[in-house]
């Protein structure tokens, strides 16, 4: 690298800073000492102000060499996002400083500087999408799209920049969740567009490019190979072959240097056990009131493990006597998985994010803006999802990245604080009390309901009593100091039910796992999702004790905050049981899970589901509908609430005369 004059950004804008750098670069060319692109980038990095240091992590981790114009566009965007006061000079949106890129010796282009010391690929250990330990371990290349932070896939200051500017302006005001429903939906659609562009990464093998014939795979298979069934990528969704994807580029947290600017960041700094003890461990049980019950908490586990394994009785055998047992089972599997997906979309998530805006948004995902009655009458109209929803689109859309669950999706689903310390059993032989509430009889420790002992105890309790008891008990809140203590002293078991010798502190382990899997810490996580990061602990929470403890654990370095801690410490939007940061991952992945699956798009038809099966899916709107079908006496006698995921003695939702899209949050 040629000797270059010292250049510091100081108080200069990015545009002025680049103009100075280009001038120096041109002078070096005239002196026959041209800078390579890599050297020029490092020269820029070294002189940046401290608020841009985290951007360097993203840039140096990119698999491809970043060009001058791309680097300028990226840093201009960061300046727009994260600098409190900025004035973009006229003409900036159309050009970069100078009339051309800095002259470099293009024949000497080098590999981009990489903070992880690797080559152009991200190497990771493969895991199955279901997390059952059956994934193959192999090298996977992180391919395809740039991260949300880089915003380099399209020309800067065009469509994406305009959307980004609008979204960021709304975020700065902190008003998106207080907008009228229709305007709020527009904001969410714009934000989801940005995340589809910049927050999807493929990890693992690239699609083979060999097309298979979808009619040859008419149903979901036991090995999950056709869960997504992308015709050019039969491995998408395959338990054996697929990896966890990424929504955010991995951030190295080992004992290697994080970047050439940053100091060491260790997997054990701060100590995960100390973090769990001081910030997560439950002091006193905090619940969610009437919003979310224990059935809602258990639904997460049910979905993960039994998405297609619990087959609802759909009377297919009577309707289709010509089908053999395997064919009947396959169709029933398909129908049941669709019912579960629908309940999750328009019932469970609606209770989790209890606002009119998300009620409209989640129903819009399934039915579109025109609603259920219109879709039932006229079918799916229009070429996209806006009018008639995702379900029934002409073809699946994976946005250029094969479908998989992601590491970040796993991180925001670390919801063990939902679990209480005890299950409050109810007397279902007694007469209902106020609001159909059965009298309590006894309490049983949750620690007695896990493992082999738990299977035996639950079988003694019985399904109806367990369901009614869980329906009438609120689950825990996702807050600081609400992680169950019994999960911090677990005796893990082998598959055969035998105990393992070492106990597990699950809270500390989850902190460590996110770091080990290179999941970004809280501020990096938010930046990559185009959210405004915190600059001090008071930005995260108003709780004085929480601020004091956060400072005790992490010092004054908000950049070290673990994402799991940040998600539970973050101020909640009114009606949300989860943080805004978690919601943004939901916004991206909940939609993607439907639109990337051919069985919810091109093959959502009678041929795949049968006429009876499709009718079964289309007439099921909630978990309450399922209970009404199979246990009518249970829901009629014991459920007062509108949703089976709310505490069952809650009052029914009142009828609102104001059209949903015209409502304004109160």
N, C-alpha and C positions, 0 to 999 in steps of 0.2 A: 504494500500500500504506500503510495507516495506521501511524502511529508506534506501535511495540510495545515493551514492556519487554524487556530482554535476558533470554533464557532459555537456560540451559545444563543439559545432562543431568547432568553431574558423576557422582556415584556412584549416582544414582537408577536404578531399574529402568525399563524401557520403560513399564510400566503407570503408575508414579508420575509419570514425565516427561509422559505424555499427560494425566494428570489435571491437572497444573499448566498445560499448554498450553490445555486446554479451559476452565479457569477464566479465563485471560487472554482467550481468545476470547469467552467469554460477557460479560466486562466490557466489551470493545470493542463488542459488539452493543448493550449498554445505553447506551454513550456515542455511539451512532449512527455508529460507525466499523467496521462488520463486515468481517471478512477474507473474501476470496474463497477458494475451495478451493485454488487455486494458491498464494496467499500463505500460507495456513495450512501447506501442505506445505513450502514454502521455509523458513518459520519453524521447523518441526520439524527440517528437514535441517541448518540452520545450528547448532543447539544439540546435535546428536548427538555422542557420543564418537567418537574417531578410528576405532575398530574397525568402525563402521558406515558409514564413508565410501564403501567400495566398493559398499555396498548402494544408495547414491544413484545410482550409475551405472546400475544396472538399472532403478531406479524412474523416473528422468528419461528413459530411452529408451523407456518404454512408449508405445504408440500412443494409448492412451486415458487420460483423466484419472483418476487414482487417488483413490478416495473415502477418507474418514476411517477407516471401519471396515476397509477393505482395507489402508490404510497401517499401521494399528495391528496387524492380523493378521500382515502381512509382517514388521514389525520384531520382534514377539514371537517369530516363528519364527527370525529371525536370532539373537536373543538366546539362544534355546534351543539353536541349532546351534553358535554360535561363542564364547559366553561360558563360561569354565571352570566357574564356580560359579553356579548359578541356582536360585531357589526360586520356583515358579509359585504365586501365592496361590490359595486356594480360590475357586472361582467364576469364575476367569479364563477357563476354557474355554467358558464359556457367554455371556459378554458382554464388551463393551468398556467402558472407563472412562466413567462417567456414564450417564445414561438415554437419551441421544440424541446424534446427531452435533453438532459445534459449529455454532451458527447462522451461516449464511453468506448473502450476498446471491446467491441461486441464479440470479437473472436476469443476473448478471454473470460467470457461469462462463467461464473463459478456456481457451485451448489449454494443455495441460500443458507445463511447462518441459521443453525438449528439449535435451540437451547437444550434439547435432549441429547445432542451429540449423535443423532441418528442420520439416516438418509431421508429420502423423500416420502417414505411410508411410515405410517403409525403402526407399530407392532403391538398386538394385544393378545391375550389368552382368550380363546373362544369359549363361550358359555351358551347353553341352550336358552331359548326365550322363556321357558317356564322356570328356569332356575332350579331344575331337579338334579343337577349334577351329571347330566347325561350329554352335555355339550362336548364337542371335540376340541382339543387344544391344538391350535394351529396358528400360524402367522396370518394376520389379517391386515390388509392395506386400507387405511382410511382414505376413502376416495371421494370424488365428486365435488360437493359444493363448498364454497367458503363459509366461514362462520358468520353468525349474525353481526358480530362486531366489525368484520372487515368490509362488508357491503361492496364487494368488488365484482360481483357477477354481472352487473348491468352498468351502463354508463352512469356515473355519479351525477346528481342534481337533475335526473330525469324522473321517471315515474316513481322509482323506489325512494329517491330523495324527497320528493313531494309528499309521499305517504309518511315517510319517516318524520318529516318536519311537522306534519299535522299531528301524528301520534305523540311526538315528543312535546309539542306545545300543550296538548291536552294533559299529558303526564305531569308537566311542570306545574300546571294549575291544580292537579290532583282531583279532577272533577269527572273522570270518565264514568265512574259508577254512580254519579249523581245526575247524569244526563237523562233526559226523557228516553224511554225505552228504544224508540226507533233510532235516535241519534247514537245511543250507546252501542246498538248493534252495528251501525256503520263503522264506529271506531274499532270494534272487535274484528270485523271483517278485514279492515285495513291492517290491523296488527297481525292477524292470522296469515294474511298474504305475505307480509314481511318474513314471518317465521318459516313459512313453507319455502321461501326463497333462500334463507340464510341459516336455518337451524336444523337442517337434515344432513346427516353424514352417514355414509355406508361404511361399515366395518366388516371386514371379512372378504370372502370371494366375490368377485364381480359376477354379474349374470353371465351365464354361458353363451347366450345369444342363440341357443338352439330352441326353437319354439316347440312347445308341446300342444296338443289339441285339447282344449278345455272339456269338450264332451266326453273325452276318454277318462276324465276325473270328475264325475257328476256330483260327488258329495265330499264332505270333509272326511278325511281318513283318520284311522286310529293313531297314526304316527304324525298327524298334523301337517303332512306335506302339502295339503291343498287348502290350508287355512287362509292363505292370501291368494295363492294360485295366480301368480303373474305369468302369463304364457311364455315369456322369455326368461323366467327365473323360477324354476320349480323348487328351488331351495328356500325361497322367501317364506318365512314362518315355520320352517322345518325345525323341529326340536333338535334333531341330530346335527344339522348342518349350519344353522344360522347363529349369528353373534348378536349380542346387545349392540345396538347402534349408538349414535351420539347425536344430541342436540347442540352440544357445545364441545369445542375442541378440548381434548384432555389437557389438564394442567399438572405437570410433573410435581409431585410433592415428596419425592424421595430425598435422600441426603446428598443429592447432586445439586449443583448450582442451578437455581431456577431460571435465571437468564444471566447475561453478562453484567446486568445492572443490579439485579436483586441479590440479596444475601441468601444464605441457606434457609430452606424451608423443610423441616423434617416431618416425617410421618407421625412422629410422637410429640410434636410441639404445637400447641400445649398438650400435655399428657391427656389422652382420651378419658382415662378413669377420673382424672381431676375435673375435666369438662363435664362429664356425666354426673359426678357427685355434686358439684357446685351449681350447675345450671339446669340439669334435667331431672334428677331424682325427685320423686313425688314426696311432698310434705303433707299435703292434704288433698284429697280427691277433688278435682274441679270437673264439673260435668258440663254438658252442652244445653242444659235446660230441656225444653220440650222438642227442640229441633231435630235431634238425631238420637236414635236408640241403639241398643246392643245388636239388633238385627242388622242395622246399617253398618256397624263396625265389622260384624262377621261376614257381611256381603263381600268385602274386599278379598278375604281368604277364599270364600266360595268361588269368586270369579277367577282368581289366579289358578286354583287347583281343579276346579270343576266346570270350566267354561263349556265343555262338551260332554262331560261324563255323567251328569244327572239328567236322565231322559224323562221328560214329562209325558204322561199318558195322553196321547193325542188320538186314540181310537183309530189308528191307521189300519189295524188288522181287519176291523169290520168294514172299513171303507174300501180297502184295496186287498181283497183276498188273493189276488194273483201274485202279489209280492211275497218273496220268501223272507225268512227271518232276518237275514243279513241286510236285505234291501229295506225292510221295514225299519230296522235299527238305524241304518244310515240316514234315512229320511227323517226319522225322529230326532237323531243327533243334530241334523241341520236345523230343524225347526226349533229345538230347545236352545241351541246356541244363539239363534236370532232373537228368541224371546228374552233371553238373558241380556243380550246386547241392547235391546230396546228398553228393558226395565232400567238398565244402567244409565242409558242416555236420557230418558224423559221422566224418570222417577227418582232414582238414587242421587244422581248429580244435581237435580233440581232441589232436592232437600239439602244437599251439601252446600249449595250456593243459593241460598233462599232469597232470591230477588226476582222481581218481575222481568228484569233484563235477561237473566240467565234462564228463566222459564221460557221466555220467547226464543232465546238463542238455541237451547237444547231441543225444543220442539221444532224449531226451524231446521236443525240438522236432520231430523227424521222426516218432517212433513213439508218443509219449505215455508215461505212467507204466506202462501195461500191457505195453509192449514190442512188439517186432516179431512174435513168434510169435502173440500174441493178435490183433494187427491183421491179420496175413496170414490168420488163420482166420476172424475175425468181422467184419472191416472196421472202419471208423471209427464208434465209438459215442460217445454223449454229444453235447451241443451245443457244447462248447468244446474247447480244445486240451489240457487236463490229462490226460485218460485216453488219448486216441489221437493226440495231436500236432496240429501245424498242418496237415500235409499231408492234404488231403481234407476240410477244413472245408467247411460248407455254403455259405459265402460269404466273400469276402476282407474284411479289416478294416484300414483305413488310419488308424484312430483319429481320423477327422475331418480329417486333413491329407493331401493327395495325395502319393503316394509320390515320393521323389526321393532320390538320394544327397545327402549334406550336406557343408558345408565342414569341419565337425568330423571327419566320417568320413575325409575326405581328409587332415586334419592327423594323425590317429593312424595312418594308413597310410603315412606317410613313413618307409619302412623300408630305406633304402639301405645302412645298416650290415650288413644281411644278406649283402651281396655281398662276396666275398673279393677279393684282389688278383690271384690266378691260378686258373685251372682246372687241376686235377691229372688229367691223362689216364691211363687205365688200359689195360692190355693184355688185350683180351677174347679173344685167341687162345690165351692161356696157360691152364693148369689153375688152378682156384680154390684160393686159399690158405686159411688159417684163417678160419672164419666166412664162407666163400664170398667172400673178398676177392680181387679181381684185382690183380696186381702193378702198381705205378705205372710209367709209362714216361717221360713228359715233362710239363712245365708250360707253359702258354700264358697270357700276360698277358690279363687281362680287357679291357683297352683294345683288344686286337686282335679282340675278339669282339662289338664293337658297330658300328653303322652298316653301310655297304655292304661294308666289309672284313670285318666280322663274319659277314655272310651267306655270303660266299665261304669263309671259314675253317671255319665250322660245317658247310657242305656237304661239305667235304673230310674232316672228322672222322667224319661219318655219325651217324645217329640212335642206333643201338644203343650205340656206343662213348660217345657223349655222354651218353646216359641212364644207363648203368652208372657212368660217371665221376662224374656229378653225384650219383647215388644214394649213392656211397661217400665223398662229401666233405661235411663239416659246413659249414653256412653261418655267417655272422657273427652275433655277438650284438648286441642293441640296447642298447649301453652307451656311456658317454662315451668319447671318444678312439678311436672305432672306425669313423668315416666314411671310406670309401675315398678315398685321395688322388687316384686317377685320375679320380674324379668331380668333383674340384675344378679340373680343367683340361681340360674337355670341349670338343671341337670340334663344335658342333651342326651338323646337316645339314638342308637343305631337303627337301621331299617328293620331289624328283627325284634325291636322293642327293648333290647338290653341297654342298660345305662352306660354312658361313657364316663371315664374316670375324672375328667376335669370339668368343673363348673364354668359357666359362661356369664359374663356381665354383658348382656345384649346391648344396653345403651352405649357402653364404651366401644363395643365391637362395631356398632353401626357408624359411630364417628370414624373409627379407624378404617372401615370398609370404604367409605366415600373417599377418604384420602388415598387409600391403596389403589382404588379404581380410577384415580386421577380425575375425580369429579371436582369441578372448580369450587373454590370457597365462595362464601356468600356474595361478596361484592363483585367478584369476577363472574359469578353466575348471573347476577342481575345485569351487568354490563353486556354480557353476551346475548341476553334476551331483550336488549334495548330498553332496559329499565334504569331509572336513575339510581346510582349507588348511594350508600350512606357515607357521610364524611365524618360523623361523630356518633357516639352511641345513642344520643338523644334523638337522632333521626330514626332510629329503629324502634324505640319504645319510650313511652312516657313514665314507665314504672321506675321510680327512683332507686329502689333496691336492685332491680334488674340491671340498671346502668352501672351501679356500684360493683355488682358481682361480675358483669362483663369486663369491666376495667380491671378487676382483680385477676381474672383468668387470662385475658388477652392483652392487658396493658392498654395503651392508647392506640394500638394498631388495629383499626377496624378491618384491614385487609386480611387479617388472620382468622376472622370469624368463620367457623365451620358452617356449611350450608344448612345442616340439620338443625343447629342451634338457631341460626337466623330465621329459619322458616317458622319455628314455634315462638320466637321472641317478637316477630314482626307484628305491627299494629294490624288488626283485621278490618277488612271492609265490612260494613254493617250487613249482616245476613250471611256472611261467609264463615264456614267452619274451618277453612284453610287460609293460608296466606295468599296475597296477591301474586307473589313470586311463584308459588306452586300452581296457582291458577293458570298462569301463562303457559306452563308446560301442558296442563290439561287442555287448554284452548287449542294447542297444536295437535296433541296426540289423540285426544278423544275423537276429533274429526277424522284424523288420518286412519285410525283403526277401522273406521267404517268405509271411507272412500277408497282405500287401497285393497279392499277385499271384494273379489268378484261376486261372492255370494250375497253381498249387500248392494251390488250395483248391477252389472250386466246379467248375472244369473239369479237375481231376486225375482223369480217367476215360478209359475206352476210346474214347469218341466223339472226344475231342480227341487222344489219344496213339496210338490203335489198341490192340488187345489185345496184339499182339506188343511194341509200344513200351512199354506200361505194365509188362509183364512184365520187359522189359529194365531199366527203372528200378528196379523192386522187387527184382530179384535182384542189383543192384550195390550193394555195401556200402563199397567202397574203391577207391582208384586201383590197388591191387594186383590187384583183380578185373579191371579193364580191361586191365592188362598181361598177366595170365594168359590172357585171351581172345585177345589179338592177338599177344603175344610170350611164349608159355609157356616157351620155352627160356631167355629172358632172366631172368625172375623165378625160375625153378626153379634155374638155375645160379648166379646171382649175388646173389640176395636172401635174406638170413638173417633180417632183421627182420620184425616183424609188419606194420608199415605201410611203404608205399613212401615216406613223407615222413620217416621216421627214417633215420639212417645205416644203410646196408644190411648192414653187418657187425655191427650190434647184435644182442644175443640176443633171441629171440622173447619176447613178453610171457608171463610165467608164469601159469598158471591160478590164479585166486583163488577159494577155496571159499566165502568170505563173500559173501552177496548184495550187489549193488552199492549199494543204498540204505541198507544197514546198516553200511557201511564207515566207518571213522574215519581221517582223515589221520594219518600218522605224522610 
